[in-house]
Amino acid sequence: MQVRPGQRLLDALLDAGRSVPSSCRVGACQTCLVRATSGAAPAPAQAGLKDTLRAEGYFLACVAEPEADLEITLSGAALLEVPAQIATVEIMGADVVRVVVRPDRAFAYRAGQFVTLVRADGLARAYSLASLPPAPGDRGTDALELHVRVLPSGRMSTWLAGPDAPGAHVRLRGPAGNCFYVAGNPTQPLVLAGTGTGLAPLWGILREALRAGHTGPIALWHGARVAAGLYLVDELTDLARRHPQLDYRRCVLDGAGVDGELSGRLDQRLLEHGPFAGHRVYLCGDPALVVELKQRLFLAGATLAEIHADPFFTATDGSRVGMGGSIT
């Protein structure tokens, strides 16, 4: 097929009637992974991928702008997928459900990373992992926990919250993402901040840090537009009671803030507790807030190497923009 100059690969494939899973369209979720079987994969479209995937020619179709002819396979990503089954779905908050998924075989990951969930019909969405992997030497559980915000127009989220999801067979791809706890500096102050279901990876990272024996101060900030958008309040309050190094704060944008809640923007309230020199920071949630908060925390003393962020992107059809070359 011929790709027009200024057209991205994903858009060219969709225009040609090819079925390609996609979600964020900005190269973040890795849902649109394809593999070059001949020719060089566009290097910018491999940013963020594991070294092994880059070496095998995988790249992201949504941001790819090839400048020469390529031969690609759309089925290559299926080789990376693990069969799984949705075990349970339960309500956690006003618009949030907990989805427990059981892979058919061992699935190695770090708490806080994300996976792509692929439905039987090919619909795919990326979700952060809220679960903890088994500790070394511990059999633990093979269940993966996802926190999914149910959007009225969300094809995947409304299905997951509906009656057909429990027991359904799905596929998992991943894990991906660099937002996870690394042991080795147990006294370093940690800051974990997220909005909405951005709490999911932070919930995993927090428990991993505590399990690893982190003794330094840990500040966890969770923000929502209204109080109903907050969840895991009882669990986090109890965790803070049992671990004196943990300071749990929650903010609501709309409302006066009651029952221990703070009112106002999460970033503004968090920055009141600076400076942040020497802190390790984890940011998750709304992409605009994550980008702005990353910049402001850097100006408040945190180094870029110590700021770990995985912004959330809502699936969209996006605009049709792109590149040049010919693809077969």
Secondary structure in CASP SS format (residue, H / E / C, confidence):
PFRMAT SS
TARGET T0000
AUTHOR 0000-0000-0000
METHOD secondary structure of the structure
MODEL  1
M C 1.00
Q E 1.00
V E 1.00
R E 1.00
P E 1.00
G E 1.00
Q E 1.00
R C 1.00
L H 1.00
L H 1.00
D H 1.00
A H 1.00
L H 1.00
L H 1.00
D H 1.00
A C 1.00
G C 1.00
R C 1.00
S C 1.00
V C 1.00
P C 1.00
S C 1.00
S C 1.00
C C 1.00
R C 1.00
V C 1.00
G C 1.00
A C 1.00
C C 1.00
Q C 1.00
T C 1.00
C C 1.00
L E 1.00
V E 1.00
R E 1.00
A E 1.00
T E 1.00
S E 1.00
G C 1.00
A C 1.00
A C 1.00
P C 1.00
A H 1.00
P H 1.00
A H 1.00
Q H 1.00
A C 1.00
G C 1.00
L C 1.00
K C 1.00
D H 1.00
T H 1.00
L H 1.00
R H 1.00
A H 1.00
E C 1.00
G C 1.00
Y E 1.00
F E 1.00
L E 1.00
A C 1.00
C C 1.00
V C 1.00
A C 1.00
E C 1.00
P C 1.00
E C 1.00
A C 1.00
D C 1.00
L E 1.00
E E 1.00
I E 1.00
T E 1.00
L C 1.00
S C 1.00
G H 1.00
A H 1.00
A H 1.00
L H 1.00
L H 1.00
E E 1.00
V E 1.00
P E 1.00
A E 1.00
Q E 1.00
I E 1.00
A E 1.00
T E 1.00
V E 1.00
E E 1.00
I E 1.00
M C 1.00
G C 1.00
A C 1.00
D C 1.00
V E 1.00
V E 1.00
R E 1.00
V E 1.00
V E 1.00
V E 1.00
R E 1.00
P E 1.00
D C 1.00
R C 1.00
A C 1.00
F C 1.00
A C 1.00
Y C 1.00
R C 1.00
A C 1.00
G C 1.00
Q C 1.00
F E 1.00
V E 1.00
T E 1.00
L E 1.00
V E 1.00
R C 1.00
A C 1.00
D C 1.00
G C 1.00
L C 1.00
A E 1.00
R E 1.00
A E 1.00
Y E 1.00
S E 1.00
L E 1.00
A C 1.00
S C 1.00
L C 1.00
P C 1.00
P C 1.00
A C 1.00
P C 1.00
G C 1.00
D C 1.00
R C 1.00
G C 1.00
T C 1.00
D C 1.00
A C 1.00
L E 1.00
E E 1.00
L E 1.00
H E 1.00
V E 1.00
R E 1.00
V C 1.00
L C 1.00
P C 1.00
S C 1.00
G C 1.00
R H 1.00
M H 1.00
S H 1.00
T H 1.00
W H 1.00
L H 1.00
A C 1.00
G C 1.00
P C 1.00
D C 1.00
A C 1.00
P C 1.00
G C 1.00
A C 1.00
H E 1.00
V E 1.00
R E 1.00
L E 1.00
R E 1.00
G E 1.00
P E 1.00
A E 1.00
G C 1.00
N C 1.00
C C 1.00
F C 1.00
Y C 1.00
V C 1.00
A C 1.00
G C 1.00
N C 1.00
P C 1.00
T C 1.00
Q C 1.00
P C 1.00
L E 1.00
V E 1.00
L E 1.00
A E 1.00
G E 1.00
T E 1.00
G H 1.00
T H 1.00
G H 1.00
L H 1.00
A H 1.00
P H 1.00
L H 1.00
W H 1.00
G H 1.00
I H 1.00
L H 1.00
R H 1.00
E H 1.00
A H 1.00
L H 1.00
R H 1.00
A C 1.00
G C 1.00
H C 1.00
T C 1.00
G C 1.00
P C 1.00
I E 1.00
A E 1.00
L E 1.00
W E 1.00
H E 1.00
G E 1.00
A E 1.00
R C 1.00
V C 1.00
A H 1.00
A H 1.00
G H 1.00
L C 1.00
Y C 1.00
L C 1.00
V H 1.00
D H 1.00
E H 1.00
L H 1.00
T H 1.00
D H 1.00
L H 1.00
A H 1.00
R H 1.00
R H 1.00
H C 1.00
P C 1.00
Q C 1.00
L E 1.00
D E 1.00
Y E 1.00
R E 1.00
R E 1.00
C E 1.00
V E 1.00
L C 1.00
D C 1.00
G C 1.00
A C 1.00
G C 1.00
V C 1.00
D C 1.00
G C 1.00
E C 1.00
L E 1.00
S E 1.00
G C 1.00
R C 1.00
L H 1.00
D H 1.00
Q H 1.00
R H 1.00
L H 1.00
L H 1.00
E C 1.00
H C 1.00
G C 1.00
P C 1.00
F C 1.00
A C 1.00
G C 1.00
H C 1.00
R E 1.00
V E 1.00
Y E 1.00
L E 1.00
C E 1.00
G E 1.00
D C 1.00
P H 1.00
A H 1.00
L H 1.00
V H 1.00
V H 1.00
E H 1.00
L H 1.00
K H 1.00
Q H 1.00
R H 1.00
L H 1.00
F H 1.00
L H 1.00
A C 1.00
G C 1.00
A C 1.00
T C 1.00
L H 1.00
A H 1.00
E H 1.00
I E 1.00
H E 1.00
A E 1.00
D E 1.00
P E 1.00
F C 1.00
F C 1.00
T C 1.00
A C 1.00
T C 1.00
D C 1.00
G C 1.00
S C 1.00
R C 1.00
V C 1.00
G C 1.00
M E 1.00
G E 1.00
G E 1.00
S E 1.00
I E 1.00
T C 1.00
END
